[in-house]
């Protein structure tokens, strides 16, 4: 594919929707068969029985990954949307922009069944990117993507998003060019970027300040994909239906930081949306005042242990399957 080619571009209406709301949803980006194949061992990996809710011991599980696949091959329509929002293929770092089977499973809880929890009261609001120091132009998380691997009805635990909060997050980052932690704490208050006791307080207070009509629940069908601005405030929601909800949230990294002062005016759609959130046409003279740093989040250690346990369960499943195959072969030989 030539660098300026995009066989599956977003329409002008879809781009305008992203500019207005900071997100756009596309349907039929992959098939139900593709989704089923990737989830063939989901319940074995979880260590739960899909038909016995008493084994559903964890409300939400952020699973480690075992497989990775190229977006342009697996979901060309989604890849077209990524290119439409971020620029040509050369702008995107493919080594950290692939999709994986790192499923996020929301099964709800007995106490939360049929219980409506207002978005303002959800405890898990955040902006993605727990693995780097945040700047307005950070390239590490250039787009947040939510593929739906299961059908998600209203109340079924879909990701809750708050488009209006993009303006607040963008201004906070603009006003702190020295860098902030993944929890939005300015560098001066946490110079070593250690794990913060305040947790998600900054985000949760921001969500709590928003009116009811400021929120959108990411519902849909298998194969639907949401494309969100990287500064989109979002949270897991209560799965009040207790229907199995499965998503992933693969990041997209661009090779170079965003630029908000282009002499030729050729901004990406995401850059344009960030400028709009700030009420600016360009940011003349703005630049970061600190170094770009990676952070190793606690979830990495947790997922490494989870992966070890998943691999053990998958090994046992394979042994059982191979044993059954040997028995069948013996039966056939005996009958012959």
BELKAWO-V520757 format. One record per residue. N is the residue number from 1. RES is the residue in one letter. D_LAST is the distance of its C-alpha to the last C-alpha in Angstrom with 2 decimals. Layout:
N:RES:D_LAST
N:RES:D_LAST
//
This chain:
1:X:55.48
2:X:59.22
3:X:61.01
4:X:62.79
5:X:59.85
6:X:58.20
7:X:55.97
8:X:55.69
9:X:59.20
10:X:60.49
11:X:62.88
12:X:66.54
13:X:66.13
14:X:63.36
15:X:65.46
16:X:68.46
17:X:66.45
18:X:65.58
19:X:69.24
20:X:70.35
21:X:67.78
22:X:66.09
23:X:62.62
24:X:60.59
25:X:57.25
26:X:54.81
27:X:51.89
28:X:48.53
29:X:48.56
30:X:44.77
31:X:42.00
32:X:40.37
33:X:37.02
34:X:38.58
35:X:39.89
36:X:36.62
37:X:34.76
38:X:37.42
39:X:37.33
40:X:33.58
41:X:34.14
42:X:37.67
43:X:37.22
44:X:35.30
45:X:38.18
46:X:40.68
47:X:39.06
48:X:39.54
49:X:37.64
50:X:38.48
51:X:38.20
52:X:40.36
53:X:43.89
54:X:44.80
55:X:42.85
56:X:44.98
57:X:47.24
58:X:48.94
59:X:50.92
60:X:50.69
61:X:48.47
62:X:49.24
63:X:45.93
64:X:45.66
65:X:43.90
66:X:40.65
67:X:40.58
68:X:43.45
69:X:43.71
70:X:46.47
71:X:48.34
72:X:49.17
73:X:45.49
74:X:44.15
75:X:47.12
76:X:49.48
77:X:51.70
78:X:52.29
79:X:53.04
80:X:55.58
81:X:57.28
82:X:57.49
83:X:59.15
84:X:61.49
85:X:62.68
86:X:62.91
87:X:63.52
88:X:61.77
89:X:58.55
90:X:60.66
91:X:62.22
92:X:58.95
93:X:57.42
94:X:53.69
95:X:52.77
96:X:53.56
97:X:53.16
98:X:49.36
99:X:47.47
100:X:45.17
101:X:42.82
102:X:45.55
103:X:45.37
104:X:48.22
105:X:46.92
106:X:49.44
107:X:48.17
108:X:51.61
109:X:52.62
110:X:53.11
111:X:56.86
112:X:56.92
113:X:55.02
114:X:57.24
115:X:60.03
116:X:61.95
117:X:63.25
118:X:65.88
119:X:65.27
120:X:68.51
121:X:67.18
122:X:63.89
123:X:63.98
124:X:61.82
125:X:63.91
126:X:63.79
127:X:63.78
128:X:60.78
129:X:61.12
130:X:61.13
131:X:60.63
132:X:63.93
133:X:67.69
134:X:68.54
135:X:71.05
136:X:71.76
137:X:70.29
138:X:67.26
139:X:64.46
140:X:61.69
141:X:60.91
142:X:62.08
143:X:60.12
144:X:58.15
145:X:55.02
146:X:53.02
147:X:49.71
148:X:48.35
149:X:44.63
150:X:44.86
151:X:47.07
152:X:50.36
153:X:52.62
154:X:56.23
155:X:56.35
156:X:52.79
157:X:53.77
158:X:54.51
159:X:56.62
160:X:60.31
161:X:62.57
162:X:66.37
163:X:67.55
164:X:71.24
165:X:70.84
166:X:70.17
167:X:73.95
168:X:74.62
169:X:72.00
170:X:73.19
171:X:76.82
172:X:75.94
173:X:74.24
174:X:77.07
175:X:79.61
176:X:77.82
177:X:77.30
178:X:77.13
179:X:73.63
180:X:72.19
181:X:69.31
182:X:66.09
183:X:67.87
184:X:70.89
185:X:73.22
186:X:75.72
187:X:75.59
188:X:78.97
189:X:77.64
190:X:74.42
191:X:74.99
192:X:71.92
193:X:69.63
194:X:68.30
195:X:66.16
196:X:68.63
197:X:69.25
198:X:70.41
199:X:66.85
200:X:66.68
201:X:70.19
202:X:71.62
203:X:68.86
204:X:68.77
205:X:72.53
206:X:72.39
207:X:69.82
208:X:71.87
209:X:74.88
210:X:73.19
211:X:73.63
212:X:70.80
213:X:70.53
214:X:69.92
215:X:66.22
216:X:63.08
217:X:59.61
218:X:56.78
219:X:54.56
220:X:52.16
221:X:48.63
222:X:45.71
223:X:46.72
224:X:50.42
225:X:52.26
226:X:55.72
227:X:57.94
228:X:60.74
229:X:63.86
230:X:63.46
231:X:66.29
232:X:64.75
233:X:65.16
234:X:62.00
235:X:60.29
236:X:57.15
237:X:57.87
238:X:56.95
239:X:53.66
240:X:55.07
241:X:52.16
242:X:49.55
243:X:47.23
244:X:45.28
245:X:47.43
246:X:46.12
247:X:48.27
248:X:49.00
249:X:52.43
250:X:52.10
251:X:55.47
252:X:56.74
253:X:58.96
254:X:61.49
255:X:62.62
256:X:66.29
257:X:68.14
258:X:69.29
259:X:72.71
260:X:75.26
261:X:78.12
262:X:76.97
263:X:79.82
264:X:77.93
265:X:76.96
266:X:73.31
267:X:71.72
268:X:68.10
269:X:67.52
270:X:66.86
271:X:70.11
272:X:71.97
273:X:70.68
274:X:71.79
275:X:75.23
276:X:75.47
277:X:74.64
278:X:77.60
279:X:79.86
280:X:80.32
281:X:79.98
282:X:79.71
283:X:80.16
284:X:82.79
285:X:83.06
286:X:80.36
287:X:78.25
288:X:76.40
289:X:78.43
290:X:75.72
291:X:72.78
292:X:69.25
293:X:67.16
294:X:63.61
295:X:62.85
296:X:59.76
297:X:59.11
298:X:57.83
299:X:54.79
300:X:53.40
301:X:53.14
302:X:51.66
303:X:48.99
304:X:48.07
305:X:47.30
306:X:45.43
307:X:43.29
308:X:42.42
309:X:41.23
310:X:39.29
311:X:37.49
312:X:36.51
313:X:35.10
314:X:33.19
315:X:31.79
316:X:30.51
317:X:28.98
318:X:27.12
319:X:25.90
320:X:24.60
321:X:22.82
322:X:21.26
323:X:20.24
324:X:18.58
325:X:16.69
326:X:15.46
327:X:14.36
328:X:12.43
329:X:10.69
330:X:9.85
331:X:8.60
332:X:6.24
333:X:5.12
334:X:5.38
335:X:3.79
336:X:0.00
//
